[in-house]
Amino acid sequence: MTSATPRPSFCSIFLAAIVAFVPAVHAGGVAAAAAPPVPSPTGWSARADDSTHMMTIWHGASVVRVIPIAMGNRKHPTPNGIYHTMQKFRSMVMDSSTFGVPVDSPEGYRTPVEYATRLSWDGIFIHAAPWSVMYQGRTNVSHGCINVSTADGRYVYDEMPIGSTVEVIGTSGGTYTPGT
């Protein structure tokens, strides 16, 4: 009688990969592309990739952080393109009426947020969204912003200077027009 070694399940393999990946990423390990996507006048750049729901941040040629994100949902997809950090707000109130969704409609909101870094004049920000952490790294739930955890929002706010490049790729949101 021979005993066969049991084959590991998909779930156990997947879990092992995540367990190995997450500590390396949060410890500053390189778990993404080795070179930044586009030049940045500040030396800081990021790529938000809708296919992985992750944002990779570079300082110079080194990956310094890879973070889970949630971008714009199907009704409000985040446009693809090259953005630059424009302004920073330690705290602010976001209001859906600023882009045509009445606050009192089913999709409307007036929500205080922390660590908001503006990417466009039409209201796209990277900001802390603790209410969407369960979706970050998995799916898109925002009205166009890049949602991150509070810790990651603070990291972007503290570390990425005004003028840093942020590339958004892989969304169904068309192409961003700089200056909007």
N, C-alpha and C positions, 0 to 999 in steps of 0.2 A: 504494500500500500504506500503510495506516495502522497505527500502533502504539497499542495500547490500554494505558493505564496500569493496572498490576496492582492489584487490590483488596487491601487489607491483610486478613490473616487475623484471625479472632476472637482467636487466641492473641496476635498482635502488638498488637492493640488493648488486650486485657486486660492484657498485660505493661506497656504504656505507661501505662495508668491506675494500675497498682500502683506503678511507678517514680515517677510524679508524686505519688501519695498518701502513700506511706510517709515520705519525708523531711519533708514538711509536718507530718505527725502527730508524728513524733519530735522535730521542732524546735519543737513547741508550737503548730503551726498549727491553725486551726479547720477541721476536716474533718467536723464532726458538728453535731447540733442546737445552736442558738444559746443556748438557755436550759436551766438545770438542770431535771430532771424534777419534783423535789419540794423544798420548803424544807429547809434543814439548819441546825441551831443553830450549827454550826461554820463555815459558809460553804463547806464542802467537800461535794460530792455526786458520786455516780457512778450510771451506768446500765449494767447488764450485759444485753446484748440477745442472746438465743439465736438470733434469725434471722440475725444478722451474725457471731456469735461474737466480738464486740468489746465492750469496756467503755470508755465515755467518762467522763472525770473533769473536773469543773468546780471552779473556785475562784471564788466569787462567780458572776458571769454569764459568765465566760470559760472556754472549753474549754482545759484545760491539758495533757491527754494523752488519746490514744485508743490502747488496747492490745488485742492479740489475746488471747482467753481460750478455755479449754475448761471447760465446766460439767459437771454430773452426766450420766452416760450414761443409756441407756434404762431400765436396771434401778434406777438411783438418781438420778432427775432432781432438779435443784435446784428447790425451790419458788419460785414467783413471789411477789413482794411487796416491801414496804419493810422493809429491815434497817437497823441502825445498827452502826457499828463499836463493839465492846465491850471488847476486850482486845487486846494485842499481845504476841507472843512472837518474840524474835530467832531462836530455834531451839526446836524441840520435836519430840517423837515422836508421830506420828499412828498410831492403833491401831484397826483396823476392828471390834474387839470392842466398842468403845464405842457402836456403833449396831447391834449384833446380827449382825455378820458375823465368825465365828470366824477368828482369825489364821491357823490352819492349813487353812482351806478354800481352794478354788481362787481365790476373789475376795478372800481375806483379805490383810491387810498389817500391818506394823509398820514405819513409814518415818520417818526423820528428815526434817524440812522446815525451811526458813528463811523468815524474814519472813512470819510467820503473823498475820493480822489476823482476830480472831473476829467473826462476824456473827450467830451464834445459839448458844444454850446446848446445842442438840442436835448441834453439831459442824460447822457450816458456816463455812468460813474462806475468805478470799482468801489464797493463799500461793504462794510460789515452787515451781514444779514443773518443774525442768529436763528431767525424763524425758518430759514431754508437750509440749514446745515444738513438735515437728513437727506436733502436732494443733491447737495453739492458733490461733484464727482460722479453723478449718476444721470441727471436729467436737467432740463432747463425749465425754470419756473418764474423768471423775472419779467419785467416789462421792457427789457432791453439792457439793463445794467448787468455788470458782472458781480454776482453775489459771492461773498467769501465769508469765512468765519470771522469772529471778532479779532482773534489773534492774528489772522492773516491780513485782515483789513488794516490793523494797526501797523503790521510790518510794511505793507505797501505805503501807507501814510508816512511812516517814519523814515523809510529807507530810499524810496524812489523819488528823486528830486523832480521839480517842475521841469518839463521839457523831455522827460524820459519817453522812450518809444514803447508802445503797446500794440502788438499785431493781433488781430482777431481773425481766425481762419475756420473754415468748415461749416459756417452757419447757413441757414436758408434765408438770411436777411439782406441779400443784395450787397451792394458795395457802399461803404461809407464815403461821403464827400467831405474832405477836409474843410474846416471852417464852419461846419454846421453844428 
